[in-house]
Amino acid sequence: MAAPAAGLAAEPAAAAPRPPGLLLAVEAAPDIDPAGFLVSEKYDGVRAVWDGHTLRTRSGLAIAAPAWFTQRLPAVALDGELWAGRRRFEDLSGAVRRAAPRQAEWQHIRYLAFDLPGVPGPFSARYERLASLGQEVDAPHFQAVEQRRVATRAGLQRWLEAVVAEGGEGLMLHRADALYTTGRSAVLQKLKPEHDAEAVVLAAVPGRGRHAGRMGALRVQTPTGRQFLLGTGFSDAEREAPPPPGSVVSYRHRGYTESGLPRFASFLRVRDPASAAGAGDQSRSAGVSQRGSAP
């Protein structure tokens, strides 16, 4: 079995799981300038940290990977993702949760490393070391995630569009000059495609604070019957004279929560009520739209 990573002591077997300190991403603005960032694909996998002898989830639970899988991983602390391919998250999740690994399932799983938490210096230097490590380690299931510099916003959007078209989730942008830190930080940002959708206004909810005396949010309903409050994206004039019940509004969001509600929904415009019957969900990337359906 691989030796413990330098500076990392193996936990006693009886120790309770302790969440590892991880760098967590924030949502990127749709028009983020990629200057100063290294960019990679965002993989739809299971976050996994490697301490030189054990793979652990972000909550600190040990992952029961086969011995042949871990024996060939490098003896250095890694931050990465277990990945089984695009659109295969459910299969991956089932394999990772098992108390005893199934060899056939792990044959399709790779460990994609994207950082070296224990290596000092900026991310650009850590990535150079990680890329070299990816070449040195003789294990087909171990891979250093490729990072690229992107010159323009247009180039970033073209790449995002290509990744999403192939079934990917989006892109990750990591400040090239950032030291490794823990917690949620803007040095690491995730860029996902935006979605445009429509909903019917049920009521205007009175505002509070600086919006006291005018509309604070709209209670809206999607074509599938989901209700939620739409509270951002409005001008002062729109808050003073909100669209009446029965109006159809367009809004933009960044995917869905686990409960199926739009994430980071923001008002765009009022649509003709006659369009309510055809209200749907539209995915946008670099000016190209693709029809879909809301949950």
Phi and psi in degrees as GROMACS dihedral restraints (atoms count N, CA, C in turn):
[ dihedral_restraints ]
;  ai    aj    ak    al  type     phi  dphi    fc
    3     4     5     6     1   -61.4    20    10
    4     5     6     7     1   144.5    20    10
    6     7     8     9     1   -73.8    20    10
    7     8     9    10     1   153.5    20    10
    9    10    11    12     1   -58.9    20    10
   10    11    12    13     1   145.5    20    10
   12    13    14    15     1   -65.0    20    10
   13    14    15    16     1   148.3    20    10
   15    16    17    18     1   -56.5    20    10
   16    17    18    19     1   130.4    20    10
   18    19    20    21     1    82.9    20    10
   19    20    21    22     1    -1.4    20    10
   21    22    23    24     1  -118.2    20    10
   22    23    24    25     1   119.6    20    10
   24    25    26    27     1   -92.4    20    10
   25    26    27    28     1   143.1    20    10
   27    28    29    30     1   -68.2    20    10
   28    29    30    31     1   137.5    20    10
   30    31    32    33     1   -75.5    20    10
   31    32    33    34     1   146.0    20    10
   33    34    35    36     1   -58.9    20    10
   34    35    36    37     1   149.8    20    10
   36    37    38    39     1   -60.4    20    10
   37    38    39    40     1   -30.0    20    10
   39    40    41    42     1   -87.7    20    10
   40    41    42    43     1    -4.0    20    10
   42    43    44    45     1   -65.9    20    10
   43    44    45    46     1   140.3    20    10
   45    46    47    48     1   -70.4    20    10
   46    47    48    49     1   146.6    20    10
   48    49    50    51     1   -57.8    20    10
   49    50    51    52     1   135.7    20    10
   51    52    53    54     1  -126.0    20    10
   52    53    54    55     1   122.4    20    10
   54    55    56    57     1   -57.4    20    10
   55    56    57    58     1   130.2    20    10
   57    58    59    60     1   -72.4    20    10
   58    59    60    61     1   150.9    20    10
   60    61    62    63     1   -74.0    20    10
   61    62    63    64     1   118.1    20    10
   63    64    65    66     1  -125.4    20    10
   64    65    66    67     1   152.4    20    10
   66    67    68    69     1   -82.7    20    10
   67    68    69    70     1   125.9    20    10
   69    70    71    72     1  -115.3    20    10
   70    71    72    73     1   142.6    20    10
   72    73    74    75     1   -85.5    20    10
   73    74    75    76     1   154.7    20    10
   75    76    77    78     1  -106.4    20    10
   76    77    78    79     1   164.5    20    10
   78    79    80    81     1   -72.1    20    10
   79    80    81    82     1   133.6    20    10
   81    82    83    84     1   -84.8    20    10
   82    83    84    85     1   147.2    20    10
   84    85    86    87     1   -66.2    20    10
   85    86    87    88     1   143.8    20    10
   87    88    89    90     1   -55.7    20    10
   88    89    90    91     1   -30.8    20    10
   90    91    92    93     1  -104.9    20    10
   91    92    93    94     1    29.0    20    10
   93    94    95    96     1   -57.0    20    10
   94    95    96    97     1   139.3    20    10
   96    97    98    99     1   -85.4    20    10
   97    98    99   100     1   120.5    20    10
   99   100   101   102     1   -76.8    20    10
  100   101   102   103     1    -2.9    20    10
  102   103   104   105     1   -58.1    20    10
  103   104   105   106     1   132.2    20    10
  105   106   107   108     1    88.8    20    10
  106   107   108   109     1    -2.6    20    10
  108   109   110   111     1  -110.9    20    10
  109   110   111   112     1   152.5    20    10
  111   112   113   114     1  -102.0    20    10
  112   113   114   115     1   136.2    20    10
  114   115   116   117     1  -120.7    20    10
  115   116   117   118     1   140.7    20    10
  117   118   119   120     1  -141.4    20    10
  118   119   120   121     1   168.2    20    10
  120   121   122   123     1   -69.3    20    10
  121   122   123   124     1   146.9    20    10
  123   124   125   126     1   -92.3    20    10
  124   125   126   127     1   115.8    20    10
  126   127   128   129     1   -92.8    20    10
  127   128   129   130     1   137.6    20    10
  129   130   131   132     1   -87.4    20    10
  130   131   132   133     1    77.5    20    10
  132   133   134   135     1  -130.4    20    10
  133   134   135   136     1  -157.8    20    10
  135   136   137   138     1  -111.9    20    10
  136   137   138   139     1   119.7    20    10
  138   139   140   141     1   -59.0    20    10
  139   140   141   142     1   132.5    20    10
  141   142   143   144     1  -145.6    20    10
  142   143   144   145     1   131.7    20    10
  144   145   146   147     1  -106.7    20    10
  145   146   147   148     1   143.6    20    10
  147   148   149   150     1  -118.7    20    10
  148   149   150   151     1   123.9    20    10
  150   151   152   153     1  -104.2    20    10
  151   152   153   154     1    11.8    20    10
  153   154   155   156     1   104.6    20    10
  154   155   156   157     1   -14.7    20    10
  156   157   158   159     1  -144.2    20    10
  157   158   159   160     1   -18.9    20    10
  159   160   161   162     1  -141.7    20    10
  160   161   162   163     1   139.0    20    10
  162   163   164   165     1   -90.0    20    10
  163   164   165   166     1   134.5    20    10
  165   166   167   168     1  -132.2    20    10
  166   167   168   169     1   150.0    20    10
  168   169   170   171     1   -76.1    20    10
  169   170   171   172     1   172.6    20    10
  171   172   173   174     1   -66.3    20    10
  172   173   174   175     1   -16.9    20    10
  174   175   176   177     1   -90.0    20    10
  175   176   177   178     1    -2.6    20    10
  177   178   179   180     1    97.4    20    10
  178   179   180   181     1    -2.4    20    10
  180   181   182   183     1   -74.6    20    10
  181   182   183   184     1   137.5    20    10
  183   184   185   186     1   -70.2    20    10
  184   185   186   187     1   138.2    20    10
  186   187   188   189     1   -97.9    20    10
  187   188   189   190     1   127.0    20    10
  189   190   191   192     1   -82.1    20    10
  190   191   192   193     1    78.4    20    10
  192   193   194   195     1   -89.1    20    10
  193   194   195   196     1   152.3    20    10
  195   196   197   198     1   -61.8    20    10
  196   197   198   199     1   151.1    20    10
  198   199   200   201     1   -58.8    20    10
  199   200   201   202     1   -39.3    20    10
  201   202   203   204     1   -64.4    20    10
  202   203   204   205     1   -25.3    20    10
  204   205   206   207     1   -75.0    20    10
  205   206   207   208     1   -46.1    20    10
  207   208   209   210     1   -82.2    20    10
  208   209   210   211     1   -28.1    20    10
  210   211   212   213     1   -61.0    20    10
  211   212   213   214     1   -27.1    20    10
  213   214   215   216     1  -101.4    20    10
  214   215   216   217     1     4.3    20    10
  216   217   218   219     1   -78.6    20    10
  217   218   219   220     1   149.7    20    10
  219   220   221   222     1   -68.5    20    10
  220   221   222   223     1   153.5    20    10
  222   223   224   225     1   -86.5    20    10
  223   224   225   226     1    59.7    20    10
  225   226   227   228     1  -147.9    20    10
  226   227   228   229     1   146.7    20    10
  228   229   230   231     1   -65.2    20    10
  229   230   231   232     1   132.1    20    10
  231   232   233   234     1  -130.8    20    10
  232   233   234   235     1   148.6    20    10
  234   235   236   237     1  -117.6    20    10
  235   236   237   238     1   128.3    20    10
  237   238   239   240     1  -166.3    20    10
  238   239   240   241     1  -157.8    20    10
  240   241   242   243     1  -140.7    20    10
  241   242   243   244     1   132.6    20    10
  243   244   245   246     1   -83.0    20    10
  244   245   246   247     1   132.8    20    10
  246   247   248   249     1  -142.9    20    10
  247   248   249   250     1   137.5    20    10
  249   250   251   252     1  -116.7    20    10
  250   251   252   253     1     7.8    20    10
  252   253   254   255     1   113.6    20    10
  253   254   255   256     1   163.1    20    10
  255   256   257   258     1   -66.2    20    10
  256   257   258   259     1   142.7    20    10
  258   259   260   261     1    61.8    20    10
  259   260   261   262     1    27.1    20    10
  261   262   263   264     1  -126.1    20    10
  262   263   264   265     1    26.8    20    10
  264   265   266   267     1   -63.4    20    10
  265   266   267   268     1   -40.4    20    10
  267   268   269   270     1   -62.3    20    10
  268   269   270   271     1   -42.6    20    10
  270   271   272   273     1   -61.9    20    10
  271   272   273   274     1   -43.6    20    10
  273   274   275   276     1   -62.7    20    10
  274   275   276   277     1   -47.5    20    10
  276   277   278   279     1   -58.9    20    10
  277   278   279   280     1   -41.5    20    10
  279   280   281   282     1   -63.5    20    10
  280   281   282   283     1   -41.2    20    10
  282   283   284   285     1   -66.2    20    10
  283   284   285   286     1   -41.6    20    10
  285   286   287   288     1   -69.6    20    10
  286   287   288   289     1   -30.7    20    10
  288   289   290   291     1   -78.5    20    10
  289   290   291   292     1   -13.6    20    10
  291   292   293   294     1   -68.4    20    10
  292   293   294   295     1   142.1    20    10
  294   295   296   297     1   -70.4    20    10
  295   296   297   298     1   -29.4    20    10
  297   298   299   300     1  -126.3    20    10
  298   299   300   301     1   128.1    20    10
  300   301   302   303     1   -69.8    20    10
  301   302   303   304     1   145.5    20    10
  303   304   305   306     1  -101.1    20    10
  304   305   306   307     1   119.1    20    10
  306   307   308   309     1   -55.6    20    10
  307   308   309   310     1   -42.7    20    10
  309   310   311   312     1   -61.7    20    10
  310   311   312   313     1   -35.9    20    10
  312   313   314   315     1   -69.7    20    10
  313   314   315   316     1   -41.5    20    10
  315   316   317   318     1   -74.2    20    10
  316   317   318   319     1   -14.6    20    10
  318   319   320   321     1   -62.8    20    10
  319   320   321   322     1   -22.7    20    10
  321   322   323   324     1  -102.2    20    10
  322   323   324   325     1     4.1    20    10
  324   325   326   327     1  -103.6    20    10
  325   326   327   328     1   138.8    20    10
  327   328   329   330     1  -121.9    20    10
  328   329   330   331     1   152.4    20    10
  330   331   332   333     1  -102.5    20    10
  331   332   333   334     1   113.0    20    10
  333   334   335   336     1   -99.9    20    10
  334   335   336   337     1   106.5    20    10
  336   337   338   339     1   -88.8    20    10
  337   338   339   340     1   132.2    20    10
  339   340   341   342     1  -121.9    20    10
  340   341   342   343     1     0.3    20    10
  342   343   344   345     1  -161.3    20    10
  343   344   345   346     1   159.8    20    10
  345   346   347   348     1  -119.4    20    10
  346   347   348   349     1    89.3    20    10
  348   349   350   351     1   -59.0    20    10
  349   350   351   352     1   -30.6    20    10
  351   352   353   354     1   -88.3    20    10
  352   353   354   355     1    -1.1    20    10
  354   355   356   357     1   -95.0    20    10
  355   356   357   358     1   124.3    20    10
  357   358   359   360     1   -71.1    20    10
  358   359   360   361     1   162.7    20    10
  360   361   362   363     1   106.3    20    10
  361   362   363   364     1   173.2    20    10
  363   364   365   366     1   -70.4    20    10
  364   365   366   367     1   165.1    20    10
  366   367   368   369     1   -60.3    20    10
  367   368   369   370     1   -35.1    20    10
  369   370   371   372     1   -58.5    20    10
  370   371   372   373     1   -40.5    20    10
  372   373   374   375     1   -72.1    20    10
  373   374   375   376     1   -39.2    20    10
  375   376   377   378     1   -64.3    20    10
  376   377   378   379     1   -38.4    20    10
  378   379   380   381     1   -66.3    20    10
  379   380   381   382     1   -40.2    20    10
  381   382   383   384     1   -58.3    20    10
  382   383   384   385     1   -43.8    20    10
  384   385   386   387     1   -65.7    20    10
  385   386   387   388     1   -41.0    20    10
  387   388   389   390     1   -65.9    20    10
  388   389   390   391     1   -40.9    20    10
  390   391   392   393     1   -62.2    20    10
  391   392   393   394     1   -39.5    20    10
  393   394   395   396     1   -65.1    20    10
  394   395   396   397     1   -40.4    20    10
  396   397   398   399     1   -61.6    20    10
  397   398   399   400     1   -38.9    20    10
  399   400   401   402     1   -61.5    20    10
  400   401   402   403     1   -31.4    20    10
  402   403   404   405     1   -79.1    20    10
  403   404   405   406     1   -30.8    20    10
  405   406   407   408     1   -78.7    20    10
  406   407   408   409     1   -35.6    20    10
  408   409   410   411     1   -77.4    20    10
  409   410   411   412     1   124.8    20    10
  411   412   413   414     1   -92.0    20    10
  412   413   414   415     1    76.7    20    10
  414   415   416   417     1  -150.9    20    10
  415   416   417   418     1   113.2    20    10
  417   418   419   420     1   -63.8    20    10
  418   419   420   421     1   -20.4    20    10
  420   421   422   423     1   -91.5    20    10
  421   422   423   424     1     3.5    20    10
  423   424   425   426     1  -112.1    20    10
  424   425   426   427     1   132.3    20    10
  426   427   428   429     1  -147.8    20    10
  427   428   429   430     1   136.6    20    10
  429   430   431   432     1   -85.6    20    10
  430   431   432   433     1   126.8    20    10
  432   433   434   435     1   -65.1    20    10
  433   434   435   436     1   129.0    20    10
  435   436   437   438     1   -71.1    20    10
  436   437   438   439     1   132.3    20    10
  438   439   440   441     1  -113.7    20    10
  439   440   441   442     1   140.5    20    10
  441   442   443   444     1  -130.7    20    10
  442   443   444   445     1   154.6    20    10
  444   445   446   447     1   -93.8    20    10
  445   446   447   448     1   136.4    20    10
  447   448   449   450     1  -118.5    20    10
  448   449   450   451     1   128.0    20    10
  450   451   452   453     1   -77.9    20    10
  451   452   453   454     1   -34.7    20    10
  453   454   455   456     1  -133.8    20    10
  454   455   456   457     1   161.5    20    10
  456   457   458   459     1   -61.8    20    10
  457   458   459   460     1   -39.8    20    10
  459   460   461   462     1   -62.8    20    10
  460   461   462   463     1   -40.6    20    10
  462   463   464   465     1   -64.8    20    10
  463   464   465   466     1   -38.2    20    10
  465   466   467   468     1   -64.3    20    10
  466   467   468   469     1   -43.2    20    10
  468   469   470   471     1   -67.1    20    10
  469   470   471   472     1   -35.7    20    10
  471   472   473   474     1   -64.5    20    10
  472   473   474   475     1   -40.7    20    10
  474   475   476   477     1   -66.8    20    10
  475   476   477   478     1   -43.1    20    10
  477   478   479   480     1   -57.8    20    10
  478   479   480   481     1   -45.4    20    10
  480   481   482   483     1   -60.5    20    10
  481   482   483   484     1   -42.4    20    10
  483   484   485   486     1   -65.9    20    10
  484   485   486   487     1   -42.2    20    10
  486   487   488   489     1   -63.3    20    10
  487   488   489   490     1   -46.4    20    10
  489   490   491   492     1   -65.4    20    10
  490   491   492   493     1   -38.4    20    10
  492   493   494   495     1   -62.4    20    10
  493   494   495   496     1   -28.0    20    10
  495   496   497   498     1   -91.8    20    10
  496   497   498   499     1     6.2    20    10
  498   499   500   501     1    96.6    20    10
  499   500   501   502     1     7.8    20    10
  501   502   503   504     1   -80.5    20    10
  502   503   504   505     1   169.6    20    10
  504   505   506   507     1   -86.9    20    10
  505   506   507   508     1   -38.2    20    10
  507   508   509   510     1   160.8    20    10
  508   509   510   511     1  -152.9    20    10
  510   511   512   513     1  -128.0    20    10
  511   512   513   514     1   155.0    20    10
  513   514   515   516     1  -116.0    20    10
  514   515   516   517     1   133.9    20    10
  516   517   518   519     1  -117.5    20    10
  517   518   519   520     1   121.6    20    10
  519   520   521   522     1  -120.1    20    10
  520   521   522   523     1   124.7    20    10
  522   523   524   525     1   -56.5    20    10
  523   524   525   526     1   124.9    20    10
  525   526   527   528     1   -65.5    20    10
  526   527   528   529     1   -27.2    20    10
  528   529   530   531     1   -96.4    20    10
  529   530   531   532     1     7.8    20    10
  531   532   533   534     1   -84.5    20    10
  532   533   534   535     1   133.8    20    10
  534   535   536   537     1   -74.4    20    10
  535   536   537   538     1   159.7    20    10
  537   538   539   540     1   -71.9    20    10
  538   539   540   541     1   129.8    20    10
  540   541   542   543     1  -134.0    20    10
  541   542   543   544     1   170.6    20    10
  543   544   545   546     1  -116.8    20    10
  544   545   546   547     1   159.4    20    10
  546   547   548   549     1    92.2    20    10
  547   548   549   550     1   176.7    20    10
  549   550   551   552     1   -79.7    20    10
  550   551   552   553     1   128.9    20    10
  552   553   554   555     1  -148.5    20    10
  553   554   555   556     1   147.5    20    10
  555   556   557   558     1   -73.5    20    10
  556   557   558   559     1    -3.2    20    10
  558   559   560   561     1   -70.5    20    10
  559   560   561   562     1   -17.2    20    10
  561   562   563   564     1  -126.9    20    10
  562   563   564   565     1   121.2    20    10
  564   565   566   567     1  -130.7    20    10
  565   566   567   568     1   143.6    20    10
  567   568   569   570     1  -110.2    20    10
  568   569   570   571     1   131.1    20    10
  570   571   572   573     1  -113.9    20    10
  571   572   573   574     1   116.7    20    10
  573   574   575   576     1  -119.9    20    10
  574   575   576   577     1   158.7    20    10
  576   577   578   579     1   -66.5    20    10
  577   578   579   580     1   146.5    20    10
  579   580   581   582     1   -87.7    20    10
  580   581   582   583     1   157.2    20    10
  582   583   584   585     1  -126.1    20    10
  583   584   585   586     1   136.0    20    10
  585   586   587   588     1  -102.1    20    10
  586   587   588   589     1   137.4    20    10
  588   589   590   591     1  -145.8    20    10
  589   590   591   592     1   173.0    20    10
  591   592   593   594     1  -128.4    20    10
  592   593   594   595     1   154.0    20    10
  594   595   596   597     1  -151.5    20    10
  595   596   597   598     1   158.6    20    10
  597   598   599   600     1   -96.0    20    10
  598   599   600   601     1   133.5    20    10
  600   601   602   603     1   -73.1    20    10
  601   602   603   604     1   128.2    20    10
  603   604   605   606     1   -98.0    20    10
  604   605   606   607     1   -40.7    20    10
  606   607   608   609     1  -166.8    20    10
  607   608   609   610     1   158.0    20    10
  609   610   611   612     1   -96.4    20    10
  610   611   612   613     1   129.2    20    10
  612   613   614   615     1   -96.6    20    10
  613   614   615   616     1   126.5    20    10
  615   616   617   618     1   -57.7    20    10
  616   617   618   619     1   144.1    20    10
  618   619   620   621     1   -85.9    20    10
  619   620   621   622     1   169.2    20    10
  621   622   623   624     1  -129.5    20    10
  622   623   624   625     1   167.2    20    10
  624   625   626   627     1    61.1    20    10
  625   626   627   628     1  -127.4    20    10
  627   628   629   630     1   -69.6    20    10
  628   629   630   631     1   -13.2    20    10
  630   631   632   633     1  -101.4    20    10
  631   632   633   634     1    12.0    20    10
  633   634   635   636     1   -61.0    20    10
  634   635   636   637     1   137.1    20    10
  636   637   638   639     1    88.3    20    10
  637   638   639   640     1     0.6    20    10
  639   640   641   642     1  -145.7    20    10
  640   641   642   643     1  -178.1    20    10
  642   643   644   645     1   -67.2    20    10
  643   644   645   646     1   132.0    20    10
  645   646   647   648     1   -97.9    20    10
  646   647   648   649     1   -35.0    20    10
  648   649   650   651     1  -160.6    20    10
  649   650   651   652     1   161.9    20    10
  651   652   653   654     1  -106.4    20    10
  652   653   654   655     1   132.1    20    10
  654   655   656   657     1   -85.8    20    10
  655   656   657   658     1   121.5    20    10
  657   658   659   660     1  -126.7    20    10
  658   659   660   661     1   163.7    20    10
  660   661   662   663     1  -131.1    20    10
  661   662   663   664     1   132.8    20    10
  663   664   665   666     1   -79.7    20    10
  664   665   666   667     1   167.7    20    10
  666   667   668   669     1   -59.8    20    10
  667   668   669   670     1   -20.1    20    10
  669   670   671   672     1   -95.1    20    10
  670   671   672   673     1     4.7    20    10
  672   673   674   675     1    96.1    20    10
  673   674   675   676     1    -0.9    20    10
  675   676   677   678     1   -73.0    20    10
  676   677   678   679     1   135.6    20    10
  678   679   680   681     1  -113.8    20    10
  679   680   681   682     1   142.5    20    10
  681   682   683   684     1  -158.9    20    10
  682   683   684   685     1   167.7    20    10
  684   685   686   687     1   -95.3    20    10
  685   686   687   688     1   128.6    20    10
  687   688   689   690     1  -105.7    20    10
  688   689   690   691     1   107.7    20    10
  690   691   692   693     1  -122.6    20    10
  691   692   693   694     1    -1.2    20    10
  693   694   695   696     1  -123.4    20    10
  694   695   696   697     1   162.3    20    10
  696   697   698   699     1    95.7    20    10
  697   698   699   700     1    -2.7    20    10
  699   700   701   702     1   -89.1    20    10
  700   701   702   703     1   144.8    20    10
  702   703   704   705     1   -82.4    20    10
  703   704   705   706     1   167.8    20    10
  705   706   707   708     1   -60.9    20    10
  706   707   708   709     1   -39.7    20    10
  708   709   710   711     1   -63.8    20    10
  709   710   711   712     1   -38.6    20    10
  711   712   713   714     1   -69.9    20    10
  712   713   714   715     1   -31.1    20    10
  714   715   716   717     1   -72.8    20    10
  715   716   717   718     1   -32.2    20    10
  717   718   719   720     1   -71.9    20    10
  718   719   720   721     1   -32.5    20    10
  720   721   722   723     1  -134.1    20    10
  721   722   723   724     1    74.6    20    10
  723   724   725   726     1   -69.4    20    10
  724   725   726   727     1   156.7    20    10
  726   727   728   729     1   -62.3    20    10
  727   728   729   730     1   139.8    20    10
  729   730   731   732     1   -74.7    20    10
  730   731   732   733     1   163.2    20    10
  732   733   734   735     1   -54.2    20    10
  733   734   735   736     1   139.8    20    10
  735   736   737   738     1    98.4    20    10
  736   737   738   739     1   -17.5    20    10
  738   739   740   741     1   -69.2    20    10
  739   740   741   742     1   153.4    20    10
  741   742   743   744     1  -106.9    20    10
  742   743   744   745     1   126.3    20    10
  744   745   746   747     1  -115.4    20    10
  745   746   747   748     1   147.7    20    10
  747   748   749   750     1   -97.5    20    10
  748   749   750   751     1   142.2    20    10
  750   751   752   753     1  -141.7    20    10
  751   752   753   754     1   161.9    20    10
  753   754   755   756     1  -116.0    20    10
  754   755   756   757     1   141.6    20    10
  756   757   758   759     1  -145.0    20    10
  757   758   759   760     1   172.6    20    10
  759   760   761   762     1  -118.3    20    10
  760   761   762   763     1    52.8    20    10
  762   763   764   765     1    92.3    20    10
  763   764   765   766     1  -162.1    20    10
  765   766   767   768     1  -129.2    20    10
  766   767   768   769     1   151.3    20    10
  768   769   770   771     1   -76.1    20    10
  769   770   771   772     1   173.1    20    10
  771   772   773   774     1   -61.7    20    10
  772   773   774   775     1   -26.6    20    10
  774   775   776   777     1   -86.3    20    10
  775   776   777   778     1     1.3    20    10
  777   778   779   780     1    89.7    20    10
  778   779   780   781     1    10.1    20    10
  780   781   782   783     1   -93.6    20    10
  781   782   783   784     1   149.1    20    10
  783   784   785   786     1   -59.8    20    10
  784   785   786   787     1   137.5    20    10
  786   787   788   789     1   -95.9    20    10
  787   788   789   790     1   132.6    20    10
  789   790   791   792     1    54.4    20    10
  790   791   792   793     1    47.9    20    10
  792   793   794   795     1   -71.0    20    10
  793   794   795   796     1   137.3    20    10
  795   796   797   798     1  -139.0    20    10
  796   797   798   799     1   131.6    20    10
  798   799   800   801     1   -62.7    20    10
  799   800   801   802     1   140.4    20    10
  801   802   803   804     1  -112.0    20    10
  802   803   804   805     1   -56.5    20    10
  804   805   806   807     1  -167.0    20    10
  805   806   807   808     1   167.7    20    10
  807   808   809   810     1   -91.5    20    10
  808   809   810   811     1   134.4    20    10
  810   811   812   813     1  -107.8    20    10
  811   812   813   814     1   167.4    20    10
  813   814   815   816     1   -65.8    20    10
  814   815   816   817     1   130.7    20    10
  816   817   818   819     1   -53.5    20    10
  817   818   819   820     1   -26.6    20    10
  819   820   821   822     1   -65.9    20    10
  820   821   822   823     1   -16.7    20    10
  822   823   824   825     1   -85.3    20    10
  823   824   825   826     1    -1.3    20    10
  825   826   827   828     1   -58.4    20    10
  826   827   828   829     1   -38.8    20    10
  828   829   830   831     1   -64.4    20    10
  829   830   831   832     1   -27.3    20    10
  831   832   833   834     1  -104.8    20    10
  832   833   834   835     1    11.5    20    10
  834   835   836   837     1   -60.6    20    10
  835   836   837   838     1   133.4    20    10
  837   838   839   840     1  -146.8    20    10
  838   839   840   841     1  -154.0    20    10
  840   841   842   843     1  -127.5    20    10
  841   842   843   844     1   136.2    20    10
  843   844   845   846     1  -130.1    20    10
  844   845   846   847     1   128.4    20    10
  846   847   848   849     1   -94.8    20    10
  847   848   849   850     1   131.8    20    10
  849   850   851   852     1  -122.0    20    10
  850   851   852   853     1   137.5    20    10
  852   853   854   855     1  -152.4    20    10
  853   854   855   856     1   120.8    20    10
  855   856   857   858     1    52.6    20    10
  856   857   858   859     1    39.4    20    10
  858   859   860   861     1    81.2    20    10
  859   860   861   862     1     1.2    20    10
  861   862   863   864     1  -106.1    20    10
  862   863   864   865     1   132.0    20    10
  864   865   866   867     1  -112.7    20    10
  865   866   867   868     1   153.5    20    10
  867   868   869   870     1  -139.2    20    10
  868   869   870   871     1   128.2    20    10
  870   871   872   873     1   -72.0    20    10
  871   872   873   874     1   146.4    20    10
  873   874   875   876     1  -153.1    20    10
  874   875   876   877     1  -167.4    20    10
  876   877   878   879     1  -131.9    20    10
  877   878   879   880     1   141.0    20    10
  879   880   881   882     1   -78.0    20    10
  880   881   882   883     1   152.2    20    10
